[in-house]
Amino acid sequence: MPYSMRYGEGGKLLIGDIRCSCSSRHNEPTQDIYVGGGIIANVPEYIARRDIGKNCVLVADNITWELAGSRVSQSLKEAGYHVTNCVITRPDRMEPDETAVGEVLLSLEPDTEFLVSVGSGSITDTTRVVAKRLEIPQVCIGTAPSMDGYTSSICPLTFRGVKIHRAGKCPEIIVCDTDVMKTAPMDMVCSGVGDVLGKFIAIADWKIGNIINGEVFCPVCGEIVMDALSRLLDNLDEIKARTEKGIRILTEALLLSGMTIMIIGHTRAVASVEHNVAHYWEMMQLLHGKLPPSHGSSVGVATLLVLPVFKTFAEEDLSQIDLEVIKKNRLEREDRVRWMYRAFEKTAAESIMADNEGDFLSWEEQARRVRTAQERFEDIRRVINELPSPEKLESAMRFLGCEMTPADCGVDDKLLNMSMRCAKDYRTRYTLFKLISECGLEDKYLSQYPV
């Protein structure tokens, strides 16, 4: 195994010994990560070991404050820490947006030395981006096994209704008390499972990006993610029962997946077109004043939608496509700009296009990609055949009681159709959906999603 994982003293999760020959720069994790039952009481001790200061702002929302935040705050005060509490209160689910970030910033004191986040995705990302801007440490107290962002250094945020990604800090200390995590409602457990299952698509797209564009694929990060997926699928009974073992395995899968971001500095191993679909649902619902679906659950459902497209493409005959026909029908720059305005609406479209200039392909580059796909189709087929069957993932999600359809996520047909058509356009990152479009096959593969 080109990496090691074990538990040390006090439930400390130790990951290291990374051995990889790829050309990516690999960062050995230096975080203190603790997983186990009853360990939330040890938070003051964990912080003292790291020696990151005595003055902090503790960030929670009105739910996680009651669940664990008040306990952590009190234990820190009793241990001699000065704690300013920032409890973000919302009538519905909190979003990691500019308002939430502003509340954290306004809670800072001149002598604040570190931040403590108590929550899952939204709280962690809101706190993380502030910690990065101030270059101060963050302590993360997880409350639900619902997403892979605890060990991430990337922040998915919402700014003026648009889903954006900004650099953050991976917390110096991460504490996942399984006694707390297993009290999370089953829909949050399912959200974590959905987020992990989406990694099948992410790894496949990464390998396809390597085949078509020579993108560096890191086999160690790929193995870390695939090991996490294997352990998860082998322990569905334990996860459904929310036993200590099951929640630990799900938590490990999320932590390990997120840790690949820190190891190689990007999210290629954990997010691709399935996340693009999910982000589109979230973004469009927020833009129209609706409560978005849970991120991980959306990823799980989106994975069920895109996986059959991969499997069908494995039977394609690319030798039959005509480059001259593709060239005649391709969107020129002004046509693509109009499409982006239609798909994402003005503010989001302009932001996405500004961040993804590489998606305005020259014909020469598009033709090169198509020819490469023709020449190396057996390699692409091999990648797709490594994916599990849609039936296997459907069975796992149904067994756990996960959301299974876009309708379960509050997504109507109009939003669904547009999301499947524009998922390729959300970012420059290469995906099978981009290849399908570049080969002039989008209508063939997405005909059931008219726009």
C-alpha positions, 0 to 999 in steps of 0.5 A: 500500500503506497500510504499508511493509516493507523490510530495512535494514542488518544484516537489520533488518526495517523496517515502518512508514508505516501509513496508515489512516482507521479509528478504531482507535489505531495504534501504529507498531512500534518493535521491532528485528526482524532476519531473516537467515542467520547473524545469531545471532552478532550478538545482543550487538551488537543488544542494545548498540545498544538499550542495555538493560543488561548483566545478564540472565536467559536463558530456554530449555528443554532443547531450545532450549538445545542448539539455540541457547541455549548459543551465545547465552549464551556470546556474551553472556558474552564480550561482557561481559554477566552472564548467569543461565541459566534452562533449563526442563527437561521430559521432554515438551514444555514448557507455558507454565504457572504452573510455568514462569513461576515458574522464570523468576521465581525465576531473577531477580537483584536487578540483572536488567535484561532477559530473553532468550528462546530458543525459540518459542511456549512459551518466548517467552510464558513470558518475555513475561509475566514481562517485562511484570510487571516492566516490563523489556525482552525480547530474543527469539531465535526457533528455529522458524517455528511460531507468530505470537507473536514480535511479539505483546503477548498471552500465551496461557498455561495456569493450573491447566489453563485456557487464559488470555490475559494482557497481555505485552510485545512484545520490544524485540529479535527475532532470527530466524536463518533458519539456525537456523529452517530446522533446525526439524522439519517438524512445527514448520514445518507448525505455523507454516503452520497458524497463518497459514492460520487468519488467513483465518477470523479476518479473516472473523469480524472483518468479520462482527463489523463488520457485525453489531455495528459493531465497528471493522475495521482495513483496514491490519491486514487487508491486512498479514495477507492479504499474508502469506497470499498470499506463503505460498501462493505459495511452498509449494515453497520452504517444503516444501524449507525453503530460506532463501527459504521459511523467510524467507517463512514467518517474515515471515508469522508476524512480520507477523501477530503485529505487527498485535496490537501495531499495534491492541492486540488479536488480532482479525486473527489469532485467532477461532473456529478458535483457540477450537477449538484452545484447547479441544483443548489445554485439555481434554487438559491438564485430563485429563493428556494431552500437547496437540497442537501449537497451530499444527497444531491451528489448521490442522486447526480451520480445515479444520473451520470453513471449510466451515461458512462456505461453507455459510452463504453459501447460507442464507436468513435470511428464513425464520427465525422470531424467535418460535421462536428466542426460545422455544428460546434458553438463559436464563442458568441454562441457559447456565451449566449448558451452560458447566459441561458443556462446559468443566468447573467451573474453566475454565467459571467463569474463562471466564464471569467474563471474558466476561459479554457472552455472556449476551445479553438477548433484545433484543440477540439479536433485534437481531443476528438482524435485522441479519444478515437485513438485511445478509446480502449483506454477510456473503455477500460476506465469506464468498465472499472466503475460499478454498475448503476444497480449496485449503487442504487441498491446501496442507496435504497438500502440506506433510505437515501434520496434516489431521484431528482424529485426527492431533492426538490428538482423539477424536470426543467431544472434537471434537464438544464443541469444535465446539459450544462454540467460540462460547462461549470468548470474547465476540469475535463469530464466525460460529458465534455468529451461527449459534447466535443464529439458532437454526441450530446443530443444522442446521449442526453436526448431525454433531457430536452432544453 
